[in-house]
């Protein structure tokens, strides 16, 4: 019998200078934001973007804020609503952790809608421009979850199972790494490859939604459900119930866009 892999002792703080501490999870956020800026600026400078450099900076800043605020709101209302009812101040207890991708997505969508009204660029054009910029940040966030030894998977007898601290003595799926690979690298290369050629407006946004929703739905079968929620109707987790309509909406948006909308490249309409 092969001995299980024991998760190494990893300090969540990389280094600290006085009261300032740099954490792995925060670094992952910065890597994701930096990559989005690099890729977006590359499109701006090559004339394949509907935005100026300043507009790109504003879009990424407010998009990041929307992801953080929406992520917190989504976690509280999707996963901890009963606790919120008992103590509404829990919403502001960010130091206790708790973020939801689906809530963050809704926050970003709200920002894109407002940005669309300000810049007079269509909402779907902005979505297509942003879609390839997001997956690497998602993957980096999942790597941060792994380094923090949180959001681990279900128990397994697979040879790559890992015994995580505070997760009991049995090896578990490193589901954070599954998400890192699928939601990060695979989704990035699929959406980026698709977006390199002129596509119907909205189709890249639909592909992103369909891809993430599908990958997340699959990985949830290996991820440990939240203890206070467990598995819900039809034996599906909350993450699956949130991801399924997302994937279906993405598929519908993609089909509708291809049938009805003009083509664009990186969110910029192709003029004849």
N, C-alpha and C positions, 0 to 999 in steps of 0.2 A: 504494500500500500504506500503510495506516494504521500509524503508529509505535505499538509496544506501550506500555501503561501501566507506568511504573516505580514500584515501591513506594517511598513517601517514607521518608526517614530519621526514624524515630520512636524516641525514647529510651524503653525499657521502664520507666524510673524517671520518675515525674511530677515529684516533687520530693523532696529529702532534707533532713533537719535532723540534723546530726551523724551518728550511726550509724543513725538511723531513716530508712528509704527507703520512700516510697509508690509502689507499682508499679501499672501499668494492670491487670494480671491480678488483683491483690489488690483493687483498687477494684471490679472487676466482680463479684467474690465478695460484697463488701459491698453492692453495689447489689441483687444477687439476694436476699440475706438480708433486706435492708431492705424490699424489695417484698413478700416472703413474710410478713414481720411485719405490714406495713401491711394487706395483704389479709386475713390471718388475724385480726388484731385487729378489723377491720371486721365480720367475721362473729361474733366473740365478743360485741362490744358490741350487736349487733342481735339477739342471742339465737339465732343460726342455727349455733351451734357446740357440739359436745359437751364443750368445754373451758372452763376459767377462763382469765383472763389469765396467771396464773402457769404454768399447765399448758401454755399455748401457747408461752410463752418457753422453758420446759424442752424442749418437743418440738422447737422450731426449733434450739435449741443442740445437743442431742444428735443431732438429725438431721444437722446440719452436720458434727459430728464423725464421724458414721457415714459421710457422703459422702466426707470427706477420707481417713479411714483405709481405707475400702473401695475408694476410687478408687486409692489407692497399691497396695494388695494386689492389686487386679484388674489393674492395669497390669503389675506384676511377674509375676504368675502367667499372665495371658493373653498378654502380649506379650514378656516377657523371662525366661521360665522357665529357659532354658538358662543365661543369665547368672547367675540366682539360684542355680542348682545349683553353678556354678563359684565364686561368691562370695556366700554368704548375706547378708553385710553390705550388699549392694546394695539390699536391701529398705529400709534406713534412709537411703540416699543421696538424700533428697528434693531436695537442692539441685541435683541433676542433672536434675530434672524427671521427668515421667512420671505421668499420672493416666488412669484409665479410667472412662468414664461407667458402663459395665455393672458394674464393681466397686463404684463409688459407689452404684449402685442397690441392690446386694445389701447394702451397709452400711446404707443407709437402711431397707430392709425389715427387717433385724435389729433396728434401733432401734424401728421401729413395732411389731414383735412384742412386744418387752420393754415398751414403753409401753402396749400394749394390756393386758398382764397387770397392770400397776401401776394403771391408771385404770379397769379393768373395762369399757372401751369396745372393741367388737369390732375386730379387725384390719382388716377391710374398711371399716368406718366411718371409721377413722383414715385409711386409704388414700384414700378419697373426699374427705376434708377436705383432705388434703395435695396431691392431684393438681393442682388449679388454682394452687397456690402455687409450683410448681416451674419451669414452662417459662421464665418471664422470667429466672430465674437461669441456666438452661441457655443461653439466647440471649446473655446478658451474658458468660458464659464463652467462647462462640464469638467474640464481638467482641474479647475479650481475646486469644484465639489470633490473630486477624487483626492486632491492634495489635502483637503480639509477632513477627509475620511467621513463624508456625510452623503446622504441620499444613496446609500449602498443598495445592492440587489438582493434578490431572494436567495435562500440557501441552495447550494448546488454540490454535486459530487464531481463536477468537471475539474480537470487537472489545473485549470487556471483560476479556480475559486480562491478567494482571498478572505482571511480572517481579519475583519475590521475591528478596531477598538470600539468598545461600547455597543457592539452588535452581536454579542454572544460568542460561543466557542466554535460555531460551525462556519465553514467557508461559504462565501457568498459570491454571486455574480458581480464583477466590477462593472455594473450597469452604467456608471458614470463614463467609463471609457467607451462603452458601446455607443452612448449618445455623443461623445466627443468625436468618434469616427463618423457616425451616420449623419447627425445633425450639423456637424462642423464641416469636415473635409468632403464627404460625399455630396452633401447638399450644396456646398459651395461650388464644387467642380461642375455639378449638373446645371445649376442656375447660371453660373458664369459662362459655361460653354453655350448654353441656350441664348444668353443675352448678347453674345459676341456678334450675332447676325441680326439684321433688322427683323423684328417680330411684331405681331399684332399688339397694340397697346392693351395692357392688362394681362397678357398671357404670361409674362415673367412673374408677375405678382401671384397669379394663380398657381404657377409651377412651384413657387416657394411655399405657399400655403399647403398645397397638396403634398409636397415632399416632406416638409416638417411634420405635418399631421400624421402622415403614414409612418414615418420613421419613429416618431414618439409613440404612436399606438403600438407598434411592434415591440419596442424596448420596454414598454410598461409591463409586458409579460415576464420580464426578467428583473424588474425593479421592485423593491419592497414597498407595498402600499403604506400610506400613512397609518400609524397605529390607531389613531382615534377615528379614522374613516373606514379602514379595511377595504374590502371589495364591495362594490355597490351592485345595482341591478345587473343581471346577466353575468355576474362574476367579473365585471369590468371595474377598473380603478377610476378615480376621479380624473386622472390624467388622460385616460382613454376616452372618457365621456366628453372631455373638452377637446380632444384631438380629432375625434371622428367627424364632427360637423365641420371642423376646420379643413380637413382633407377633402371632404365632399364639396365644400364651398369653393375650394381652390380648383378642383376639377371642373366644377360648373363655370367658374370665372374664366378658366383657360379655354374651354370649348366655346363659350359665348364670345370671348374676345377674338378668337381666330375667325369666327364666322362673321363678325360685324365691324370690327375696328380696323383702322389703318395701321400701317407698320411704323415702328419707331426703333431707334438704336440708342441704348442706354437712356431711355426715357425721352429722347429728343426725336420729334416727328421727322420722318423722311419726306422732304418736299420733292415733287416731280420736276 
